[in-house]
Structure formats: structure tokens, C-alpha cells
Amino acid sequence: MCCFALIRRLSVWILTVLSIFAFIPALAAATSASISISGQEGALPLQASGEFSEYTFCDGAHPPNCWTDNSGSLTVRQTFPSGGTYSIGSKSGKGSADWSTTLDTGAMAQGTHTFVATACDVKGNCSSNSQSITIDNTPAVTSTVSKTEGELDIKGTVDFKEYVGGNEGSVTLYHIYPNNSYAYRIQSKSFEGTNVINWTYQEIVGAIADGGSWAQGKHIIRAVATAHNGASTSIDIPITIDNTPEVTGSANKVEGDLNIKGTVDFKEYVSGNEGSVTLYHIYPNNSYAYRIQSKSFEGTNVINWTYQEIVGAIADGGSWAQGKHIIRAVATAHNGASTSIDIPITIDNTPEVTGSANKAEGDLDIKGTVDFKEYVSGNEGSVTLYHIYPNNSYAYRIQSKSFEGTNVINWTYQEIVGAIADGGSWAQGKHIIRAVATAHNGASTSIDILITIDNTPEVKIIGPRCYADLTCDILGTVQFKEYVGGAEGSVTLYLKDVSASSYSSYGSKSYEGTSINWKYADFAGARISKATWGGRELMVQVVAKAANGATMTSWQYLMIPALGCPIPLR
């Protein structure tokens, strides 16, 4: 009995001891966790590990069954900058556990990320360790613009933080118009690499930035560099566009080919013509204005332009109206910017005309000169003659003739009319020949040529003359003014006895010439017989009539004594 009791007590004591040892970990390190991150950006190794305590366990059997257990689990959690926490991995093991991954910082959100590794053993005893990393993937971007016309040569650099999984980021270009009147996204391009990258507008957009087509004013090209994780930065590139061209112009003459010309200087437009020059014609007193023609020009050096090149014809001042004209040259750049210059041209095409009549009878020899301003396309002008009769009783246009040339031109009545001015047929009195010189543009001037016509003939009765045959003739003279077109005039002879009441006509005769000797025999066909003159006392009347109707009458007593001829015989 004594031995049995002793054995029983010993067994209870052993079980008690074993029970105590079942809740005591084996002689090993306490449960612990560690975590580490290597590097600053790009692919960063994240490593976590856990060490687990070992425990001995016994069951309630007699004798008890005992064993050891050092299993546990390792869990890794990530706390994001936004505050959320998520498990990113776990691993179980006996004695220890290891877990690792590679962090791609290029894909991680901006801000501080905290990674916590927690190791828990079989008894639920846990140990934690943490590491934090701050992500700032904001790219660095620069830009320049080398020109303000033509190809603007917009370019720059960008420096992204590494993103292992693909392109590091992109550059997006925006165009903001002057006064913020309009803005739009042009284009974007992705880039791969972490070294400083050169970018250009042309590379991103697929075309150059052609300032020649941009509106006037201050533009902004905004370059936005965006990392893969969304972090971005931007730079504004201000570009002031002033494509206003410079234009000059002059007219080197005021008659004929006005030789209108000038220069224009455009800002560059790469894609086509830099601009155009348009000509406008503003008439005197702003009475009328119209667009003549336009021509496009390509090039940025100073360009010479001419009216003829733009219009396709010269500016012929000979056809322009009198007065002050303006040719307005408007230079317009491709983007619509424009400037203009007014070229004033005063047209006075009034011709200068002279004239005179060098005689007052017969061919009056009317002539003169005319001096026209140049008209390139045809006759410079015309001279028109008008005949104004005495006392303005009648006036009419005689004839007109066109003349070509700008030197002093001689004109004559005969050349213009096709016949001479024959004063012998003109009515008595003060005539005016008006010579009107009219330029091609209608400008005119005139001169009045005064011609006084007095074609009154001068007639004389010399008296009787006796001849050996005892006949008698009556002699006289007449002076006519010249008449080129025919007989200068006529003479009519009348006789009557002194006691008679009226004359009797003894005939009429026409004469050609200006100095005429006439005699009775020319009219009667024979001289006066002795029988006639010996016993009568006669009176003679002679009427001279010029071609224009002017007349003169002469009278004389012709005493014929019965005893003989009063004038010596011939």
C-alpha cells in the first residue's frame, strides 16, 4: 500500500510539472518581425520576415503525450497616403517565414506609404515592425521658344521618376489664345526613360507650330508633364505674335504710266504664302472707291511689288479723272494682321492749247499747238473746232481730230476739218473759232480765235476813154478780198441819162482775183458808139459784190459833149 501511494503521488506531481511546461515556450527566440525597403524610386525591393516562438504541448493522457510547435504567420500591410490600409501579402512557416515583393514607385500614389510586417506565433503572440517611404513622382519640365514668327521652334525637356511597368509619363500641350478667348488641348505624347528627355512641339503634335497662322496677340503654350502615377507639373510658354507686315508705296509720275510701286515685308509663314497685297482705288472727294486686285506673295525678305504686277495692267493716269486720287495698298499677313499705306496722286491732265488766225481773208490760216499729258493706252486727246457766228447768231461744232503724243503738237484747221477756213465765204462780222483741247480723261481747255471778216470790195470808176474809131469806153477798178473757193465777186454796170429816173443794167460779170480792172465793153460786148456819146449826158453806177455778199456801189456823172470825146484818144 505504501509503495502504491508513493507511486500515485509521484505521477500526480509529474503531470503537474508537465502541465506547467506545456504552457512554457521552448528555449528559442521570442516571436519578432522585421521589414526593409531598399532604394528611393523605381523598382524597390520590399522584404519582410518573422521569427516564431516554439511551444511544448502535452495532452491529458496517462502518461501524457507531449510535442513542440513553432509555427506562425507573417502578414504585410500597406497604409496609403489617403489613409486606407490593405494587406498586400502573407506567409506561414515553422520557426520563421519570409515574404518579399518589388515596389514600382512609378505607379504609387504621391505621399507617404507605410508598410507594416506582423509576425504571430501559434499562441497568438504578435510582433510588428514598419518602414515608410515618401513618393514624389512630380516630373521636372522645361521649355523654350526660339522664334516669334514662322516655325516657332517650341521645345523643352522633361525628367520623370522611374516607372518599371511601362512609360514613365507623358507631355501634353495646350494652346491658350490671347485674352483667354479660347483654349484647347492640342496633343499628348508618352515618354519612356528616366534620363532628361528632350521634347519638341513637332514631335508631340505631328506638325510644326507655325506662327504665321496664329492670331495676333499673346498666346500661351502650356506644357503639362504627367507621371504615370498622375503627379504632374506644367510650364507656360508665352509667345507674342505680331505678324503685322510693313508696306511702302509711291507713285513716281502723275501722268501716263504712274509707275505705282512699293515694298512689303511679311513675317514668316512656313506652310504657304506669307501674305498678300491688295490695291484699292479711292476717287477724288471720296466719290467712289473699289477694290482693284490682290496678289499673294511668298517670302520674308523685303519684296518689291508693282501696280502692274498685281493688277495685270499699268496705272494709266491718262484715263483717270481729274483730282486727288488715293491708291491704298493693304498688306495682309496669313494670320489676318494687316497694315496699309495711302499713295496720293493728283491728276491734272488739262491740256495746253494755243491758236491764231494769220489772215482775215481767203485761207485764214487758222492753226495752233496743243500739249497733252501722257495716256499710254491710246490717243492722248483731241482738238475740236467750233464756229461761233457774229453776234452769237449761230454756233456749231465743225469737226474733231484725235492726237497721239505728249510733245507739243501742231494742229491746223485744214488738218482737223479737211478743208481750209475760207474767209471769202464767211459772213461779215466778228467770228470766233473756238479750239477745245480735250484729254483722254475728259479734262479740257479752250482758246477763242477772233476773226473779223470784212469782205467789202472797193470799186472805182475811172471815167470814159475815147479811141481812134471815135468809140468810147468806161473804165474802172475793183478790189476784192480773197475767196479761195471760187470767184472773188462780181461787178454790175448801170447807166442812165441824167434826166432819167432809173438806171438800166448793162450786164454783170464775175471776177476771180483780188485786183480787177473792168470796162463797159466787158458788160455790153462793145464800146459806146459816137452816135451815143456825142449827143447824151450819162450817169454811171457800178455795184461790186463780194462772194460773201458784201457790196459797194460807186456813182459818177459821165458828161459826153456833142462836139467830141472829153478824154484824149488812144
Helices and strands as residue ranges (DSSP letters): H 2-22, E 32-37, E 43-51, E 55-58, E 66-69, E 71-79, E 85-94, E 96-104, G 105-107, E 111-121, E 126-135, E 140-145, E 154-159, E 169-176, G 178-180, E 183-191, E 197-200, H 201-205, G 211-213, E 217-227, E 232-241, E 246-251, E 260-265, E 275-282, G 284-286, E 289-297, E 303-306, H 307-311, G 317-319, E 323-333, E 338-347, E 352-357, E 366-371, E 381-388, G 390-392, E 395-403, E 409-412, H 413-417, G 423-425, E 429-439, E 444-453, E 458-466, E 472-479, E 489-497, E 504-511, E 515-519, H 520-524, H 530-534, E 537-546, E 551-559
